[in-house]
Amino acid sequence: MRLAFHAQLMQMNGITMQGAMGVSALSTLALAAMTRGVSRRLAGGAGILVVASLLITRLGNVPINGRIKQWAATSAPTDHAEILTRWELFNYARTALPKALTTGPS
């Protein structure tokens, strides 16, 4: 069930999410170029976080997504649970870390 869901999600998610991340990176860096002071630093920091998230996605999640697409056509390997756990760790890194950095300690 999980593999079928993951394969369906990747059909539309790949282009949509990477496009949104690219627009986010460009817009935050453009804002950093157009502002001064604290606003510039905040926009630049946001741009760095977006670029880091994009790199984690391209170098971590996307290769695993390619393997999962192959599983949908054939069958999952015996270590598929570990591979999916690695995908989740990359997903947590690209979503939780920027949130933790922007919200600060509680």
C-alpha positions as CSV (number, residue, x, y, z in Angstrom):
1,M,0.0,0.0,0.0
2,R,2.7,2.5,0.9
3,L,4.7,1.8,-2.2
4,A,1.7,2.3,-4.4
5,F,0.9,5.6,-2.6
6,H,4.5,6.8,-2.9
7,A,4.6,6.0,-6.7
8,Q,1.4,7.9,-7.3
9,L,2.6,10.8,-5.3
10,M,5.8,11.1,-7.3
11,Q,3.9,11.4,-10.6
12,M,2.9,15.0,-9.9
13,N,4.9,15.9,-6.9
14,G,8.3,16.0,-8.6
15,I,7.8,18.9,-11.0
16,T,5.4,20.7,-8.7
17,M,7.6,20.7,-5.6
18,Q,10.9,21.4,-7.4
19,G,9.3,24.2,-9.3
20,A,7.9,25.7,-6.2
21,M,11.2,25.4,-4.4
22,G,13.0,27.1,-7.4
23,V,10.5,30.0,-7.3
24,S,10.9,30.3,-3.6
25,A,14.7,30.4,-3.8
26,L,14.7,33.0,-6.6
27,S,12.1,35.2,-4.8
28,T,13.8,35.2,-1.5
29,L,17.2,36.0,-3.0
30,A,15.6,38.8,-5.1
31,L,14.0,40.2,-1.9
32,A,17.4,40.0,-0.2
33,A,18.9,42.0,-3.1
34,M,16.2,44.7,-3.0
35,T,16.1,45.3,0.8
36,R,18.5,46.5,3.4
37,G,19.2,45.8,7.1
38,V,17.4,43.1,9.0
39,S,15.0,42.4,6.1
40,R,17.9,41.6,3.8
41,R,19.5,39.2,6.4
42,L,16.1,37.5,6.9
43,A,15.4,37.1,3.2
44,G,19.0,35.9,2.6
45,G,18.7,33.3,5.4
46,A,15.4,32.1,4.0
47,G,17.0,31.8,0.6
48,I,19.8,29.7,2.0
49,L,17.3,27.4,3.8
50,V,15.3,27.0,0.6
51,V,18.4,26.2,-1.4
52,A,19.5,23.7,1.3
53,S,16.1,22.1,1.1
54,L,16.3,21.9,-2.6
55,L,19.7,20.2,-2.4
56,I,18.5,17.7,0.1
57,T,15.6,16.9,-2.2
58,R,17.6,16.5,-5.3
59,L,20.5,14.6,-3.8
60,G,18.6,12.6,-1.2
61,N,14.9,12.0,-2.0
62,V,14.9,12.1,-5.8
63,P,17.3,9.2,-6.2
64,I,15.3,7.1,-3.8
65,N,12.1,8.1,-5.6
66,G,13.7,6.7,-8.8
67,R,14.3,3.4,-7.1
68,I,10.7,3.3,-5.8
69,K,9.4,3.8,-9.4
70,Q,11.3,0.7,-10.4
71,W,9.8,-1.2,-7.5
72,A,6.3,-0.3,-8.8
73,A,7.1,-2.0,-12.1
74,T,8.9,-5.0,-10.6
75,S,9.0,-5.7,-6.9
76,A,10.5,-4.2,-3.8
77,P,13.9,-5.4,-2.6
78,T,14.2,-7.1,0.8
79,D,15.7,-4.0,2.3
80,H,12.9,-1.7,1.1
81,A,12.0,-0.7,4.7
82,E,15.5,0.7,5.4
83,I,15.4,2.6,2.1
84,L,12.0,4.1,2.9
85,T,13.4,5.0,6.4
86,R,16.3,6.8,4.7
87,W,13.8,8.7,2.5
88,E,11.9,9.7,5.6
89,L,15.1,11.0,7.2
90,F,15.8,13.2,4.2
91,N,12.2,14.4,4.3
92,Y,12.5,15.3,8.0
93,A,15.8,17.1,7.3
94,R,14.3,19.3,4.6
95,T,11.1,20.2,6.5
96,A,11.9,20.1,10.3
97,L,15.4,21.7,10.3
98,P,14.4,25.0,8.6
99,K,11.4,25.2,10.9
100,A,13.6,24.6,14.0
101,L,16.0,27.3,12.7
102,T,13.3,29.9,12.1
103,T,11.3,29.3,15.3
104,G,14.3,29.1,17.7
105,P,14.4,27.4,21.0
106,S,11.2,27.1,23.0
